[in-house]
Amino acid sequence: MLHSPDFNTPTIKKNMLMLKHRLFDAHTLLTIFLLITATFLAFSPVLKSDFVDYDDQIYVTKNRAVRAGFSIASIKWAFGNVDASNWHPLTWLSHILDYRIYGSAPWGHHLSSLILHALNGALLFVFLRTFSADVWKCAIVAALFVLHPLRVESVAWVSERKDVLAGTFWMLSLIGYMRYCREFKPGVYLCVLLSFICGLLAKPMVITLPCVLLLLDVWPLQRLNLQGGLKRLFHHDNLKILAEKIPFFVLSILAATITIIAQNSGGAIRSVKIFPLAERIGNAFISYIAYLVNLIRPVDLAVFYPYPQPFPWGYAVGACLIIALVTIWVCLFSKGSRYYRVGWFWYLGTLAPVIGIIQVGSQARADRYTYIPLIGILILAVWGMGEFLGQRKKLRPFAGVAAVLLVTLSGVMTWTQSSKWENSFTLFNHAIAATGENEVALHGLGNALARENRIPEAIGHYERAIQMDPLFAEAHYNLGNMKAKTGIFREAIEHYLHAVSLKPGYYLAHNNLANAYATEKDSLNAIRHWAEAIRLQPRNERPAANMAMAINRVPDLTKLRGAIDQWIAMDPRNAGFYYAKATMEKKRGDIRRASKAFEKAVSHNPQFLPALRGLFEIYAINGDENAAITALNRMASVDPDQPTTYYNLACMYARQQKAETAFQMLETAIAKGYRNKALMKKDTDLDQIRDTEQFNMLLNKIR
């Protein structure tokens, strides 16, 4: 019912009806096999690459939630957090799955990204084959997409898993939409919508999909008629086609809103004071041209491209004129070849969300942003060349050889570029060689040096990065860490203060600033910044536990009591603040109020181990063994590998004269690493079972 008879050409209809057969014909299967094989060969160096000191700690190596494995809690975390200034739960779940399978072995995480990328190349080929009988055109576009050096960042960088994962759902959505336009079945439509939702949950950059679907309606489907002015545009056939995209646009708007909120809350969106709007617009035009230049001449590719200073307004004006002229030509002088319009506007439109008008980070542009957009240019170029060769049969063999050589050259250059991602040193040294010295590359090298405990060298790199960008919060934070490691805590405090002033939501900086204040015996300032860390990450136990130790060192709790009550009033569901209150009341000797505060903390976070431990201690002191055992069992369910939990369970069961259960708990504690033989010999809680042969046998197991 949504077809427009005037534009549903016999050739397109015939090609679409052949979809099922093409998916299994020899040419298609052979091409897919060759694409996948070539992809693995070209990107093989990434399988030997390490994690890099550029967000991989945030996404994998130091992310406790990712390393904890699959559970209801980890799934809730994936959907409920905006770590790394992004909301992409499906990406988090993919990292959790990888860690469950491969652990901390980098090759496995790289393998997953490579598999997804190879799959995307195959899916792109299948998508193109749904409307084209020309295997060569489809194969060349897919090969250049999957083997181009601009793809290396998306594949070799573990933290950029979101790119290849979202790309998979993008390709599936396109294939599904082509099938929907052949069959018009509601079930197929829902599958396309579901695939789009999954893409948004992997990386919100795919918000432009509904616009691309409309472009496909122009060509190759030729469902949407744009000729005849506004009157024809609002013809009922066109309105039906537009109406079927409404759910997609609603989801795009929702995803864009969530993304802006997440990036703003994480401090990723840069102020117009740092990057003026006029410069952002100028840089957007430059980037559009730079990506095309890199497509044709992929040299000096780097993990970071610094923002140009001073700003090259001449280049910006020139780039703007080029884009305007190409757009005018595409709109006015390519009426017979709609793929020019579709390819060009695919490129302009899909790049728009990441072109820098809303500046996220400090880069001028990034290779990863071209993952989907340059498909439009490849379609434009290959189909255009096909039209050019249509009446020039003598040139076709030469064009075929040139295409094979071009694809081969792309693969070789990709292999070379992939080797640059071997480790942080090769990556950032190459970035400096390609783009000149810049603060991000210096900071990355500093992180790599710090990880190898080459502290003086790391300090030098951090200081140089700060000299180049005094507003670089992460560089201040890491320089503070190095100063703290060398015992210069006053200087560490200065750099931590710089970091939190530049980035108020910087949890790690607040936490380490508090640690530095505590080392300098400034307990009140330490508590203040631990409180901010708790506010920022209420489920993180470390700042709460550290704050509790600081509270126990404060001689006068009068002012602190009022501050804690204010924190609770502002954030009444924060378990860490109730834990602080419980610690304070326990120090004051008010066990009843302490117990209630511990219970409040646990009610708001059932997995909050310090609060569960506090409850156990109070129950044990009060002689309530049953309540103490309940608290300990909850602790064991949260952290099943903690030997002292099982030792304390043995003590409670022994006090209840349940010898057999007490021995089981002791045996479990020893199996999990309990080694305090001296305490076992004199602990009065074990008096009921100490003078037994079984107890002595367990004691002898401890070495």
Number of C-alpha atoms within 10 A of each C-alpha: 6 15 18 16 10 9 17 15 14 9 12 19 14 13 15 22 16 16 20 11 9 19 14 11 10 10 13 20 15 11 20 23 14 15 24 22 12 19 24 21 15 25 29 19 21 29 20 15 20 20 24 26 22 22 17 17 13 15 23 24 19 12 14 13 19 25 20 13 20 15 11 9 12 19 18 11 17 21 15 12 16 19 18 16 19 21 26 26 23 21 25 26 20 19 24 25 17 23 22 15 13 12 16 15 14 21 17 17 28 26 21 19 25 26 15 19 29 24 22 25 26 25 22 26 26 26 23 22 23 23 22 20 18 11 15 16 22 24 23 21 24 26 29 24 25 31 30 27 28 28 25 30 24 23 27 30 25 27 25 19 28 27 29 29 25 29 26 24 24 26 24 22 25 24 20 20 22 25 21 18 18 15 13 15 11 10 10 17 19 14 16 24 19 14 21 26 22 23 30 27 22 28 25 25 24 27 25 19 23 21 17 21 21 18 22 21 21 19 21 20 23 21 24 26 18 15 9 8 9 9 9 14 15 14 13 11 19 19 13 15 18 16 11 13 16 12 11 21 16 13 17 22 13 14 22 18 12 16 20 18 17 20 20 15 16 18 19 18 18 16 13 14 7 10 16 13 16 12 18 19 17 22 28 23 21 23 20 21 19 16 20 15 12 16 18 10 12 17 14 13 20 22 25 21 21 18 16 11 6 6 12 13 14 10 15 20 14 15 21 19 13 15 17 12 12 12 17 12 14 20 14 10 11 13 12 7 15 17 24 25 22 23 26 24 20 26 23 18 17 25 23 17 17 16 24 24 19 18 20 19 13 19 15 19 24 19 19 18 22 22 21 22 20 24 22 23 22 21 24 23 18 17 19 15 13 17 12 13 14 11 10 10 10 9 12 15 10 11 14 13 11 12 18 14 12 16 21 18 16 22 24 18 19 25 23 16 29 25 20 23 25 19 17 23 20 14 23 29 18 20 23 20 11 16 16 12 17 19 24 27 28 25 29 25 25 31 26 20 20 19 12 10 13 14 20 14 14 25 23 15 23 28 21 19 25 21 12 15 14 15 17 21 23 24 30 27 27 24 30 30 26 23 21 20 13 12 13 14 21 15 17 26 24 16 24 30 20 22 27 21 14 17 18 18 19 21 20 19 29 27 25 23 31 30 26 26 21 20 14 13 14 15 21 19 16 25 27 20 23 29 25 20 26 24 22 17 18 21 17 16 19 15 27 28 18 18 30 20 15 22 21 15 15 17 7 9 16 9 9 17 14 10 15 19 16 13 18 18 12 11 13 14 16 22 30 36 28 27 30 30 27 28 28 23 20 19 16 13 11 12 17 12 17 25 23 16 26 28 21 22 27 21 14 17 18 16 19 24 21 20 32 24 18 21 25 24 17 19 19 18 12 12 13 13 20 14 17 24 21 16 22 25 17 19 23 18 10 14 13 13 15 15 21 20 25 26 23 23 26 28 29 26 23 23 19 14 15 15 18 14 15 26 21 15 22 26 21 19 22 19 14 15 13 18 17 14 14 9 10 18 14 11 11 13 17 23 15 17 21 19 10 9 10 13 18 13 11 14 20 10 12 13 7
